[in-house]
Amino acid sequence: MTLRVCTATEMTAGERQEFIAFVLKGAQVNEHTLPDLVDRAVALVTLHDGETLIGTAAVKIPNVGHHYGDFTKAGVKERAAEFPFELGWVHSSRSGNGNGRKLVAAAVEAVGSRSVYATTKTGQMKHMLPDYGFVVLGQPFRSTQHPDAKLSLFVRSLPSA
């Protein structure tokens, strides 16, 4: 297994396209905004088994409307500016092998001391995020992409030195 953390400019065109295609398979994203978000991401995390991409994660700079929308829907709009980066696109094609943890750990390490937020509807992520310093903020809210699902907002900030 090979874990890599980079930016879009450090990827080949083929690697970038492979990353985008893999994230789209997760069906949690807007295909029209994804390429620009990939290009603006602070860190893109890939996990390969040989030549096969089996996992992704990212620390991204979300679009303003999406960013403030998440915090508004969670009832904590006034806190949005404190968390300018979003952990997202955490997806593994092979579950149960700790790949999600590897991806989240690499993304959290890449963000360093910067404050970051994440939204999730999955029990696995809700259980995992606190292990990396995330706490729930606000109230669960309905997903725009999947109206039957409730998202939880998690935030991670390190105390000022």
Secondary structure, DSSP 4 states (H G I P E B T S, - for coil): -EEEEE-GGGS-HHHHHHHHHHHHHTT-S-TTTHHHHHHH-SEEEEEEETTEEEEEEEEE---HHHHHHHHHHTT-GGGGGG--EEEEEEEESSTTSSHHHHHHHHHHHHHTTS-EEEEE--HHHHHHGGGGT-EE-S--EE-SS-TT-EEEEEEE-PPP-
